[in-house]
Amino acid sequence: MKRIIQSIIEQIFPSISISKANKLLKKKINSEKSQSNVSAKENFDVIPIENFRQKYTETFNIKSKFEEKAKTNVVGITIAITIIMGASGLIDSLIRKYTSVPLHWISFVLLSVSIIYLLVSGIDAIRVLFNENTMSIVDLPDLSADDIGTKEKYDDYTNRNINRNIVRNNIVYSSYICIRNALICMMVLFILVSIPFSDIREEVDTGMVTNNSSISYSSDIIIPDRISRSTINNNITIDKSTREDIKDGETYTFVNMEEKFLVKYKCVGTNIIVQTFSTFDKIINNQ
């Protein structure tokens, strides 16, 4: 059970677990102690030095592959910026579709988390290209030498470079996990928007229909006994008819000076949703 929970945490926060592993690898990379393993190999002195050079060269080829993957993941920042620019429209669509305030907040959190994941993914990719761009390089005199000391140096630098590539691999992996998590969050949001269902009509009082417009009230609205709901509905209908341009989802406000109340409402198709109702006395007491 503990392993399952740890695995879930690592998938949700990949950068944290990866940073711990990379910290240990970097400590090993930067160690003054030789990372060569040739002393533990039998007959290493008869192994051609070309084998060591080939293995050393392969670490640079692997490094280039990780950098290509990182360049692809940098696009996460671009996607995040695009989502931020269109976020207001997506949230507005959800607000129009659902009246549940908790669902509005859940949608906002999912959108924010997906943007954060994409930004972290892009930042991780940039780290691979710039911060983690170093390699252990053999000195020029050793390129033509052929002795046991040179073999040990090649093996030492090869192992350090392998560890550096593991660090790069971990960061690229973390970047991919962040992109995946962002896509999951965005997929949930798009499903919520695309579902052919709306709970707006659930709060509509079918007995309150004026000029083909159904008027509903938010569940937290309390209307005093001295003011009838039909009076409010008539005022809303009149106010709506006097406005030249009515936009879906936009909030409108009017004040009835005689009855001393203020109303804020929005229109969604033929439906009118009363979001706020306040009497003047209530407004004054709240100031």
BALOBA-1460 file (C-alpha; in Angstrom, 3 decimals):
// residues 287
<rec num="1" residu="m" x="0.000" y="0.000" z="0.000"/>
<rec num="2" residu="k" x="2.829" y="2.343" z="0.870"/>
<rec num="3" residu="r" x="4.466" y="1.716" z="-2.513"/>
<rec num="4" residu="i" x="1.198" y="2.428" z="-4.321"/>
<rec num="5" residu="i" x="0.768" y="5.735" z="-2.494"/>
<rec num="6" residu="q" x="4.395" y="6.650" z="-3.188"/>
<rec num="7" residu="s" x="3.948" y="5.780" z="-6.861"/>
<rec num="8" residu="i" x="0.841" y="7.993" z="-7.083"/>
<rec num="9" residu="i" x="2.688" y="10.889" z="-5.437"/>
<rec num="10" residu="e" x="5.568" y="10.479" z="-7.879"/>
<rec num="11" residu="q" x="3.147" y="10.630" z="-10.806"/>
<rec num="12" residu="i" x="1.440" y="13.760" z="-9.460"/>
<rec num="13" residu="f" x="4.652" y="15.513" z="-8.438"/>
<rec num="14" residu="p" x="7.298" y="14.015" z="-10.756"/>
<rec num="15" residu="s" x="9.784" y="16.874" z="-10.360"/>
<rec num="16" residu="i" x="10.138" y="16.277" z="-6.616"/>
<rec num="17" residu="s" x="11.072" y="12.589" z="-6.812"/>
<rec num="18" residu="i" x="13.286" y="13.202" z="-9.864"/>
<rec num="19" residu="s" x="15.175" y="16.001" z="-8.127"/>
<rec num="20" residu="k" x="16.036" y="13.685" z="-5.233"/>
<rec num="21" residu="a" x="17.411" y="11.010" z="-7.563"/>
<rec num="22" residu="n" x="19.362" y="13.558" z="-9.599"/>
<rec num="23" residu="k" x="20.866" y="15.038" z="-6.466"/>
<rec num="24" residu="l" x="22.439" y="11.669" z="-5.622"/>
<rec num="25" residu="l" x="23.677" y="11.212" z="-9.197"/>
<rec num="26" residu="k" x="25.253" y="14.674" z="-9.288"/>
<rec num="27" residu="k" x="27.029" y="13.972" z="-6.036"/>
<rec num="28" residu="k" x="28.540" y="10.912" z="-7.673"/>
<rec num="29" residu="i" x="29.371" y="12.802" z="-10.878"/>
<rec num="30" residu="n" x="31.175" y="15.585" z="-9.023"/>
<rec num="31" residu="s" x="33.057" y="13.187" z="-6.748"/>
<rec num="32" residu="e" x="36.842" y="13.445" z="-6.894"/>
<rec num="33" residu="k" x="36.994" y="9.677" z="-6.635"/>
<rec num="34" residu="s" x="37.488" y="7.928" z="-9.978"/>
<rec num="35" residu="q" x="34.375" y="6.333" z="-11.446"/>
<rec num="36" residu="s" x="36.420" y="3.861" z="-13.483"/>
<rec num="37" residu="n" x="35.611" y="0.166" z="-13.164"/>
<rec num="38" residu="v" x="38.494" y="-1.199" z="-15.233"/>
<rec num="39" residu="s" x="40.420" y="-2.318" z="-12.174"/>
<rec num="40" residu="a" x="37.628" y="-4.783" z="-11.433"/>
<rec num="41" residu="k" x="37.698" y="-6.252" z="-14.933"/>
<rec num="42" residu="e" x="39.855" y="-9.205" z="-15.829"/>
<rec num="43" residu="n" x="42.508" y="-8.678" z="-18.513"/>
<rec num="44" residu="f" x="41.395" y="-5.087" z="-19.032"/>
<rec num="45" residu="d" x="44.928" y="-4.277" z="-20.164"/>
<rec num="46" residu="v" x="44.403" y="-6.369" z="-23.315"/>
<rec num="47" residu="i" x="41.090" y="-4.713" z="-24.190"/>
<rec num="48" residu="p" x="41.699" y="-2.393" z="-27.182"/>
<rec num="49" residu="i" x="41.491" y="1.266" z="-26.274"/>
<rec num="50" residu="e" x="39.153" y="1.765" z="-29.242"/>
<rec num="51" residu="n" x="36.467" y="-0.041" z="-27.249"/>
<rec num="52" residu="f" x="36.782" y="2.540" z="-24.492"/>
<rec num="53" residu="r" x="36.750" y="5.403" z="-27.014"/>
<rec num="54" residu="q" x="33.659" y="4.030" z="-28.739"/>
<rec num="55" residu="k" x="31.771" y="3.723" z="-25.471"/>
<rec num="56" residu="y" x="32.892" y="7.241" z="-24.542"/>
<rec num="57" residu="t" x="31.653" y="8.607" z="-27.893"/>
<rec num="58" residu="e" x="28.273" y="6.906" z="-27.481"/>
<rec num="59" residu="t" x="27.562" y="8.987" z="-24.380"/>
<rec num="60" residu="f" x="27.660" y="12.143" z="-26.540"/>
<rec num="61" residu="n" x="25.276" y="10.586" z="-29.064"/>
<rec num="62" residu="i" x="22.850" y="9.727" z="-26.272"/>
<rec num="63" residu="k" x="23.161" y="13.280" z="-24.932"/>
<rec num="64" residu="s" x="22.117" y="14.641" z="-28.350"/>
<rec num="65" residu="k" x="19.030" y="12.387" z="-28.366"/>
<rec num="66" residu="f" x="17.904" y="13.676" z="-24.979"/>
<rec num="67" residu="e" x="18.414" y="17.250" z="-26.138"/>
<rec num="68" residu="e" x="16.202" y="16.590" z="-29.191"/>
<rec num="69" residu="k" x="13.481" y="15.253" z="-26.903"/>
<rec num="70" residu="a" x="13.866" y="18.294" z="-24.655"/>
<rec num="71" residu="k" x="13.476" y="20.646" z="-27.630"/>
<rec num="72" residu="t" x="10.169" y="18.962" z="-28.410"/>
<rec num="73" residu="n" x="8.954" y="19.451" z="-24.842"/>
<rec num="74" residu="v" x="9.774" y="23.166" z="-24.860"/>
<rec num="75" residu="v" x="6.555" y="23.538" z="-26.848"/>
<rec num="76" residu="g" x="4.791" y="23.006" z="-23.498"/>
<rec num="77" residu="i" x="5.440" y="26.653" z="-22.649"/>
<rec num="78" residu="t" x="3.870" y="27.755" z="-25.935"/>
<rec num="79" residu="i" x="0.820" y="25.590" z="-25.293"/>
<rec num="80" residu="a" x="0.527" y="26.984" z="-21.751"/>
<rec num="81" residu="i" x="0.532" y="30.555" z="-23.072"/>
<rec num="82" residu="t" x="-2.133" y="29.631" z="-25.641"/>
<rec num="83" residu="i" x="-4.318" y="28.068" z="-22.941"/>
<rec num="84" residu="i" x="-3.907" y="31.116" z="-20.697"/>
<rec num="85" residu="m" x="-5.077" y="33.369" z="-23.537"/>
<rec num="86" residu="g" x="-8.173" y="31.232" z="-24.125"/>
<rec num="87" residu="a" x="-8.836" y="30.340" z="-20.489"/>
<rec num="88" residu="s" x="-11.495" y="33.004" z="-19.949"/>
<rec num="89" residu="g" x="-13.617" y="31.593" z="-22.777"/>
<rec num="90" residu="l" x="-13.363" y="28.036" z="-21.449"/>
<rec num="91" residu="i" x="-14.290" y="29.014" z="-17.886"/>
<rec num="92" residu="d" x="-17.103" y="31.234" z="-19.182"/>
<rec num="93" residu="s" x="-18.511" y="28.266" z="-21.125"/>
<rec num="94" residu="l" x="-18.522" y="26.170" z="-17.958"/>
<rec num="95" residu="i" x="-20.189" y="28.942" z="-15.949"/>
<rec num="96" residu="r" x="-22.893" y="29.235" z="-18.576"/>
<rec num="97" residu="k" x="-23.411" y="25.487" z="-18.653"/>
<rec num="98" residu="y" x="-23.419" y="24.775" z="-14.911"/>
<rec num="99" residu="t" x="-24.723" y="26.800" z="-11.968"/>
<rec num="100" residu="s" x="-22.792" y="24.825" z="-9.337"/>
<rec num="101" residu="v" x="-20.231" y="27.118" z="-7.699"/>
<rec num="102" residu="p" x="-18.057" y="24.186" z="-6.463"/>
<rec num="103" residu="l" x="-17.900" y="22.905" z="-10.040"/>
<rec num="104" residu="h" x="-16.774" y="26.360" z="-11.183"/>
<rec num="105" residu="w" x="-13.926" y="26.253" z="-8.659"/>
<rec num="106" residu="i" x="-13.007" y="22.687" z="-9.613"/>
<rec num="107" residu="s" x="-12.815" y="23.764" z="-13.257"/>
<rec num="108" residu="f" x="-10.653" y="26.744" z="-12.333"/>
<rec num="109" residu="v" x="-8.298" y="24.525" z="-10.317"/>
<rec num="110" residu="l" x="-8.031" y="21.974" z="-13.149"/>
<rec num="111" residu="l" x="-7.244" y="24.721" z="-15.642"/>
<rec num="112" residu="s" x="-4.643" y="26.286" z="-13.333"/>
<rec num="113" residu="v" x="-3.016" y="22.915" z="-12.613"/>
<rec num="114" residu="s" x="-2.804" y="22.062" z="-16.325"/>
<rec num="115" residu="i" x="-1.114" y="25.400" z="-17.039"/>
<rec num="116" residu="i" x="1.357" y="24.862" z="-14.176"/>
<rec num="117" residu="y" x="2.152" y="21.342" z="-15.447"/>
<rec num="118" residu="l" x="2.848" y="22.670" z="-18.958"/>
<rec num="119" residu="l" x="5.058" y="25.469" z="-17.643"/>
<rec num="120" residu="v" x="7.020" y="23.037" z="-15.456"/>
<rec num="121" residu="s" x="7.387" y="20.710" z="-18.448"/>
<rec num="122" residu="g" x="8.818" y="23.521" z="-20.568"/>
<rec num="123" residu="i" x="11.138" y="24.685" z="-17.792"/>
<rec num="124" residu="d" x="12.428" y="21.119" z="-17.308"/>
<rec num="125" residu="a" x="13.136" y="20.881" z="-21.033"/>
<rec num="126" residu="i" x="15.060" y="24.167" z="-20.942"/>
<rec num="127" residu="r" x="17.091" y="22.843" z="-18.011"/>
<rec num="128" residu="v" x="18.230" y="19.888" z="-20.139"/>
<rec num="129" residu="l" x="19.327" y="22.237" z="-22.923"/>
<rec num="130" residu="f" x="21.190" y="24.732" z="-20.730"/>
<rec num="131" residu="n" x="21.710" y="23.799" z="-17.067"/>
<rec num="132" residu="e" x="22.484" y="20.126" z="-17.748"/>
<rec num="133" residu="n" x="24.620" y="20.659" z="-20.829"/>
<rec num="134" residu="t" x="28.030" y="19.684" z="-19.415"/>
<rec num="135" residu="m" x="30.029" y="16.558" z="-20.200"/>
<rec num="136" residu="s" x="33.336" y="15.093" z="-19.060"/>
<rec num="137" residu="i" x="35.763" y="15.547" z="-21.955"/>
<rec num="138" residu="v" x="39.044" y="13.701" z="-22.413"/>
<rec num="139" residu="d" x="42.130" y="15.935" z="-22.732"/>
<rec num="140" residu="l" x="43.723" y="16.290" z="-26.157"/>
<rec num="141" residu="p" x="46.938" y="14.422" z="-25.258"/>
<rec num="142" residu="d" x="44.859" y="11.401" z="-24.211"/>
<rec num="143" residu="l" x="43.120" y="11.173" z="-27.573"/>
<rec num="144" residu="s" x="46.178" y="9.549" z="-29.126"/>
<rec num="145" residu="a" x="47.579" y="7.769" z="-26.050"/>
<rec num="146" residu="d" x="47.207" y="4.034" z="-25.529"/>
<rec num="147" residu="d" x="48.046" y="2.944" z="-22.016"/>
<rec num="148" residu="i" x="46.331" y="1.696" z="-18.883"/>
<rec num="149" residu="g" x="46.038" y="5.213" z="-17.397"/>
<rec num="150" residu="t" x="44.274" y="6.480" z="-20.530"/>
<rec num="151" residu="k" x="41.897" y="3.509" z="-20.488"/>
<rec num="152" residu="e" x="41.004" y="4.281" z="-16.867"/>
<rec num="153" residu="k" x="40.418" y="7.943" z="-17.747"/>
<rec num="154" residu="y" x="38.161" y="7.011" z="-20.664"/>
<rec num="155" residu="d" x="36.238" y="4.633" z="-18.426"/>
<rec num="156" residu="d" x="36.002" y="7.246" z="-15.665"/>
<rec num="157" residu="y" x="34.676" y="9.954" z="-17.990"/>
<rec num="158" residu="t" x="32.338" y="7.503" z="-19.710"/>
<rec num="159" residu="n" x="30.715" y="6.527" z="-16.417"/>
<rec num="160" residu="r" x="30.371" y="10.180" z="-15.367"/>
<rec num="161" residu="n" x="28.760" y="10.993" z="-18.715"/>
<rec num="162" residu="i" x="26.417" y="8.021" z="-18.371"/>
<rec num="163" residu="n" x="25.260" y="9.393" z="-15.025"/>
<rec num="164" residu="r" x="24.804" y="12.819" z="-16.611"/>
<rec num="165" residu="n" x="22.641" y="11.228" z="-19.294"/>
<rec num="166" residu="i" x="20.596" y="9.510" z="-16.602"/>
<rec num="167" residu="v" x="20.040" y="12.947" z="-15.045"/>
<rec num="168" residu="r" x="18.887" y="14.245" z="-18.439"/>
<rec num="169" residu="n" x="16.668" y="11.203" z="-18.908"/>
<rec num="170" residu="n" x="15.051" y="11.780" z="-15.510"/>
<rec num="171" residu="i" x="14.316" y="15.421" z="-16.309"/>
<rec num="172" residu="v" x="12.917" y="14.601" z="-19.763"/>
<rec num="173" residu="y" x="10.786" y="11.852" z="-18.186"/>
<rec num="174" residu="s" x="9.486" y="14.328" z="-15.607"/>
<rec num="175" residu="s" x="8.685" y="16.727" z="-18.437"/>
<rec num="176" residu="y" x="6.686" y="14.057" z="-20.256"/>
<rec num="177" residu="i" x="4.770" y="13.179" z="-17.080"/>
<rec num="178" residu="c" x="3.860" y="16.857" z="-16.603"/>
<rec num="179" residu="i" x="2.560" y="17.045" z="-20.189"/>
<rec num="180" residu="r" x="0.530" y="13.878" z="-19.651"/>
<rec num="181" residu="n" x="-0.983" y="15.226" z="-16.412"/>
<rec num="182" residu="a" x="-1.807" y="18.528" z="-18.108"/>
<rec num="183" residu="l" x="-3.570" y="16.673" z="-20.932"/>
<rec num="184" residu="i" x="-5.610" y="14.686" z="-18.406"/>
<rec num="185" residu="c" x="-6.742" y="17.902" z="-16.687"/>
<rec num="186" residu="m" x="-7.596" y="19.529" z="-20.012"/>
<rec num="187" residu="m" x="-9.441" y="16.405" z="-21.152"/>
<rec num="188" residu="v" x="-11.651" y="16.534" z="-18.047"/>
<rec num="189" residu="l" x="-12.432" y="20.204" z="-18.731"/>
<rec num="190" residu="f" x="-13.292" y="19.589" z="-22.375"/>
<rec num="191" residu="i" x="-15.528" y="16.669" z="-21.393"/>
<rec num="192" residu="l" x="-17.381" y="18.919" z="-18.934"/>
<rec num="193" residu="v" x="-17.850" y="21.533" z="-21.641"/>
<rec num="194" residu="s" x="-18.828" y="19.004" z="-24.322"/>
<rec num="195" residu="i" x="-21.345" y="16.949" z="-22.315"/>
<rec num="196" residu="p" x="-24.795" y="17.589" z="-23.845"/>
<rec num="197" residu="f" x="-26.232" y="18.461" z="-20.449"/>
<rec num="198" residu="s" x="-26.856" y="21.626" z="-18.502"/>
<rec num="199" residu="d" x="-28.149" y="22.042" z="-14.959"/>
<rec num="200" residu="i" x="-29.315" y="25.615" z="-15.514"/>
<rec num="201" residu="r" x="-32.898" y="24.532" z="-16.084"/>
<rec num="202" residu="e" x="-32.965" y="22.664" z="-12.776"/>
<rec num="203" residu="e" x="-33.369" y="25.912" z="-10.861"/>
<rec num="204" residu="v" x="-35.981" y="27.382" z="-13.217"/>
<rec num="205" residu="d" x="-39.389" y="27.927" z="-11.652"/>
<rec num="206" residu="t" x="-41.699" y="26.727" z="-14.419"/>
<rec num="207" residu="g" x="-44.418" y="28.973" z="-13.039"/>
<rec num="208" residu="m" x="-42.337" y="32.069" z="-13.733"/>
<rec num="209" residu="v" x="-42.475" y="32.575" z="-17.492"/>
<rec num="210" residu="t" x="-42.680" y="36.082" z="-18.878"/>
<rec num="211" residu="n" x="-42.466" y="36.969" z="-22.558"/>
<rec num="212" residu="n" x="-41.178" y="33.462" z="-23.384"/>
<rec num="213" residu="s" x="-38.310" y="33.883" z="-20.875"/>
<rec num="214" residu="s" x="-37.970" y="31.507" z="-17.921"/>
<rec num="215" residu="i" x="-36.663" y="33.279" z="-14.831"/>
<rec num="216" residu="s" x="-34.738" y="31.336" z="-12.200"/>
<rec num="217" residu="y" x="-33.141" y="32.389" z="-8.934"/>
<rec num="218" residu="s" x="-29.891" y="31.317" z="-7.306"/>
<rec num="219" residu="s" x="-30.529" y="29.039" z="-4.348"/>
<rec num="220" residu="d" x="-28.964" y="31.450" z="-1.835"/>
<rec num="221" residu="i" x="-31.301" y="34.342" z="-2.672"/>
<rec num="222" residu="i" x="-33.800" y="35.301" z="0.053"/>
<rec num="223" residu="i" x="-36.707" y="37.539" z="-0.944"/>
<rec num="224" residu="p" x="-38.488" y="39.450" z="1.849"/>
<rec num="225" residu="d" x="-42.236" y="39.016" z="2.221"/>
<rec num="226" residu="r" x="-42.938" y="42.656" z="1.328"/>
<rec num="227" residu="i" x="-41.679" y="42.082" z="-2.226"/>
<rec num="228" residu="s" x="-43.371" y="39.569" z="-4.495"/>
<rec num="229" residu="r" x="-41.425" y="37.490" z="-6.952"/>
<rec num="230" residu="s" x="-43.777" y="38.516" z="-9.745"/>
<rec num="231" residu="t" x="-42.796" y="42.161" z="-9.124"/>
<rec num="232" residu="i" x="-39.143" y="41.278" z="-9.495"/>
<rec num="233" residu="n" x="-39.843" y="39.252" z="-12.634"/>
<rec num="234" residu="n" x="-41.769" y="42.137" z="-14.202"/>
<rec num="235" residu="n" x="-38.929" y="44.519" z="-13.397"/>
<rec num="236" residu="i" x="-36.391" y="42.142" z="-14.940"/>
<rec num="237" residu="t" x="-38.486" y="41.748" z="-18.089"/>
<rec num="238" residu="i" x="-38.882" y="45.516" z="-18.467"/>
<rec num="239" residu="d" x="-35.184" y="46.140" z="-17.830"/>
<rec num="240" residu="k" x="-34.224" y="43.494" z="-20.390"/>
<rec num="241" residu="s" x="-36.558" y="44.917" z="-23.023"/>
<rec num="242" residu="t" x="-35.058" y="48.404" z="-22.643"/>
<rec num="243" residu="r" x="-31.541" y="47.186" z="-23.351"/>
<rec num="244" residu="e" x="-30.476" y="47.239" z="-26.981"/>
<rec num="245" residu="d" x="-27.820" y="44.524" z="-26.859"/>
<rec num="246" residu="i" x="-28.222" y="41.518" z="-24.548"/>
<rec num="247" residu="k" x="-25.238" y="39.154" z="-24.488"/>
<rec num="248" residu="d" x="-25.340" y="35.605" z="-23.149"/>
<rec num="249" residu="g" x="-23.511" y="35.212" z="-19.863"/>
<rec num="250" residu="e" x="-23.069" y="38.941" z="-19.243"/>
<rec num="251" residu="t" x="-24.360" y="40.300" z="-15.922"/>
<rec num="252" residu="y" x="-26.840" y="43.203" z="-15.873"/>
<rec num="253" residu="t" x="-27.899" y="45.320" z="-12.914"/>
<rec num="254" residu="f" x="-30.936" y="47.464" z="-12.201"/>
<rec num="255" residu="v" x="-32.373" y="49.236" z="-9.161"/>
<rec num="256" residu="n" x="-36.002" y="49.677" z="-8.193"/>
<rec num="257" residu="m" x="-36.118" y="52.888" z="-6.173"/>
<rec num="258" residu="e" x="-39.762" y="52.495" z="-5.182"/>
<rec num="259" residu="e" x="-39.490" y="48.982" z="-3.801"/>
<rec num="260" residu="k" x="-35.898" y="49.650" z="-2.680"/>
<rec num="261" residu="f" x="-34.134" y="46.612" z="-4.110"/>
<rec num="262" residu="l" x="-31.242" y="45.838" z="-6.429"/>
<rec num="263" residu="v" x="-31.091" y="42.911" z="-8.849"/>
<rec num="264" residu="k" x="-28.226" y="41.413" z="-10.843"/>
<rec num="265" residu="y" x="-29.143" y="38.917" z="-13.543"/>
<rec num="266" residu="k" x="-27.684" y="37.253" z="-16.611"/>
<rec num="267" residu="c" x="-29.287" y="35.786" z="-19.724"/>
<rec num="268" residu="v" x="-28.500" y="32.345" z="-21.109"/>
<rec num="269" residu="g" x="-30.532" y="31.819" z="-24.256"/>
<rec num="270" residu="t" x="-34.168" y="32.303" z="-23.297"/>
<rec num="271" residu="n" x="-33.387" y="31.753" z="-19.624"/>
<rec num="272" residu="i" x="-32.822" y="34.551" z="-17.145"/>
<rec num="273" residu="i" x="-30.845" y="33.735" z="-14.013"/>
<rec num="274" residu="v" x="-31.090" y="36.067" z="-11.024"/>
<rec num="275" residu="q" x="-27.667" y="35.981" z="-9.386"/>
<rec num="276" residu="t" x="-28.007" y="38.672" z="-6.709"/>
<rec num="277" residu="f" x="-30.947" y="40.265" z="-4.924"/>
<rec num="278" residu="s" x="-30.408" y="42.875" z="-2.217"/>
<rec num="279" residu="t" x="-32.648" y="45.348" z="-0.490"/>
<rec num="280" residu="f" x="-31.337" y="48.816" z="0.209"/>
<rec num="281" residu="d" x="-31.433" y="48.210" z="3.957"/>
<rec num="282" residu="k" x="-29.274" y="45.106" z="3.531"/>
<rec num="283" residu="i" x="-26.774" y="47.014" z="1.383"/>
<rec num="284" residu="i" x="-26.515" y="49.813" z="3.949"/>
<rec num="285" residu="n" x="-26.020" y="47.363" z="6.823"/>
<rec num="286" residu="n" x="-23.236" y="45.565" z="4.962"/>
<rec num="287" residu="q" x="-21.254" y="48.770" z="4.389"/>
